[in-house]
Amino acid sequence: MQIHVYDTYVKAKDGHTMHFDVFTSVKDDKKAVEYAKQWLATIGEGDAVVTSKECSFCHSQSAPPNVVDEINQNGFYIYKMEGCK
């Protein structure tokens, strides 16, 4: 499966920056922002500002089976990098 990677930087409630990627099967900026907001709500950061400025398309690539499975189930996969819970 070819996935699309959206590089995302969001300010947490306590002021630190969270850096994560949103992986999707469709190249759709609005959907990527929606997925970022959905995930942030699950970790108690639902009020974080996320727009196409904070969540922007980076590149496309192939995905390993565990990522494909999660995208098929939920529509997206979050790859946590810096400052994520």
N, C-alpha and C positions, 0 to 999 in steps of 0.2 A: 504494500500500500504506500502510495505517495502521500506524505503529510506536509502541512504548511505550518511554519513556526512563526509565532508572534512573540517578539521580545517585549517583556513587560516590566516596568518599574513603577511601584506604587508606594506611597507614604502610608505607614501603619499609624494607628491611633497614638502610639507613644512617640511618633516622629521619626522612627528609623525607616530606612528604605528596604522594601522587599523586592527582590529580583527573581522573576520566574518566567518560563516560557509557556505559552498556550499552544498545544499541538492540536490541529484540526484536520479533518479530511477534505474540507472545502476551503478555498481561499476567499474568505468573506470577513472583512474587517469588523463589521458590526457584530457578527456572530462571535468572533474572538473576544471582543469586549464583553459581550453577554456572558460568555463562558468564564472569563476572568472574574466578573462580578459574582457569578454563581459560586465559584470556588472560594472567593474571599468571604462570602457570607457564611460558608461552612466553618471557617476558622475564626469567626468573630470580628472580621474586618469588613463587614457589609457596607459601612459608610465611607470606605476608601474611594477616592476619586479615580475613575478609570474611563479614559476616552481613547480615541485613536492616537492621541499624543503619548499616552503612557503605555499603550499596547499597540505596537506597530509590526507590520509584516517584516520578517527578516529573510527567510529563505524557505525552500522546499527540499525535502529529502525523503529517503525511504525510512520505514519504522520497524523496530523489532516487534515480535509477536505480542509481548505483554502490552505495549503501547497500542497496537492495532486492536487488541481485545477491548481495552478500556474505551477507545474512541468508538468502537462499534456499540458498546453498551451505553456510554454517556454522551457521545458526541465530541468529547474532548479529553485531553490528558494534560495535566499540569506537571511540568518539570521544574522542581524547586531548585533554586540556586543559592542566592544570598538572602539572609534575614527572614526566611520563611519559617513558619511554625510547623 
